[in-house]
Amino acid sequence: MLRRVPEPTARLFFRTWRSGDLPLAIGLWGDARVTALIGGPFDDAQVRSRLDAELATEREHGFQYWPVFLSTSGEHVGCCGLRPRDVAQGVLELGFHLRASHWGHGLAREAARSVIKHAFDDLEVRALFAGHHPGNTASRRTLERLGFRYTHDELYPATGLLHRSYVLTSSDFRRWIDAHRAVHDRG
């Protein structure tokens, strides 16, 4: 049976967005610190539109930028998930947005690992695309640590800037898993 959401991690769990999640969405995408590098700040109507887009993506494709919560308290951390990129070619886009209070704790990387595994193992995609604002060094480091490889700069209309763009193929992911497993086994 295909999982609807990525597997929980040591500290996090995922679920799908619900139409009643506007307060959670406003707490995330309504925060100018969170959206400063993705075209924000967003007002309540724009946040509602983002939430509606996530619900539509789930209905149409079976994935979204899933909301993420701390396992210990249930506190909303942010979202991490997938969007269509080139579905016909088996390519999806990975993204994550965290509430500012959770920056710097490795949660984006932890959530993204589970989403990547879900994409390759459950959804059987061929590759994942990801991009980030040129000034977002934290996202750059996260993507590189996850095994993504820089490919090009691409115009991101929401900011009007060229964002650094990366790809992670299924075979690169398998090699990355094997390499990290070997290091862990030796350690």
C-alpha positions, -999 to +999 in steps of 0.1 A: +000+000+000+013+034-010+020+058+019+001+091+017+029+109+036+066+104+043+076+082+072+081+098+105+117+106+115+134+105+149+119+139+158+092+146+132+060+134+117+040+145+086+004+147+077-016+163+049-028+198+049-065+202+057-089+230+047-091+241+084-053+245+087-054+282+078-041+292+113-011+269+108-005+282+073-007+318+085+018+310+113+042+297+086+037+316+053+023+347+071+057+352+088+078+377+068+110+360+080+100+327+065+088+341+032+114+369+027+134+348+002+105+332-016+086+363-027+069+373+006+057+388+028+023+372+022-010+385+035-038+363+047-054+360+013-021+350-003-016+324+025-051+310+019-042+307-018-010+288-010-029+264+013-055+259-014-027+252-039-013+225-016-047+209-012-052+209-050-017+194-056-026+166-031-059+159-049-043+160-084-009+143-077-010+126-043+018+148-028+022+183-014+045+203+008+033+183+039+030+200+072+056+188+097+053+185+135+075+177+164+069+141+176+073+150+213+049+179+214+029+181+182+042+216+176+040+227+140+075+231+126+068+240+090+064+220+058+085+198+036+074+181+005+070+178-033+056+198-062+052+188-098+082+198-120+081+175-150+058+147-140+059+131-175+096+127-171+094+115-134+108+147-120+094+164-089+105+195-070+116+192-033+110+222-010+109+230+027+098+260+047+104+261+085+091+284+111+118+308+123+118+293+158+130+260+143+158+273+121+193+259+128+183+226+144+188+203+114+150+198+110+149+208+074+175+182+065+158+155+086+124+162+071+138+164+036+155+130+040+122+113+047+105+132+017+134+121-006+131+085+005+093+087-001+098+102-035+122+076-047+109+045-029+071+050-028+065+074-057+093+060-078+104+093-093+135+095-115+149+127-101+142+156-077+148+193-085+154+219-058+163+255-059+171+283-034+174+321-033+210+331-040+213+346-005+200+315+013+232+298+024+214+276+049+193+260+021+224+256-001+242+237+027+211+216+034+207+206-003+244+198-007+244+177+025+214+158+011+234+149-020+219+174-045+242+185-073+242+221-086+231+223-122+223+259-132+207+292-121+171+296-130+148+326-129+123+324-100+094+348-109+083+354-073+116+371-065+127+381-100+161+366-093+182+338-106+180+310-080+206+283-077+191+250-090+200+214-081+192+178-091+192+146-072+187+115-093+175+081-080+208+065-087+227+094-070+204+090-040+211+052-038+249+059-040+245+086-013+226+062+010+252+034+004+281+058+011+265+071+043+257+036+054+293+025+049+306+055+070+280+047+097+289+010+097+326+019+101+320+045+128 
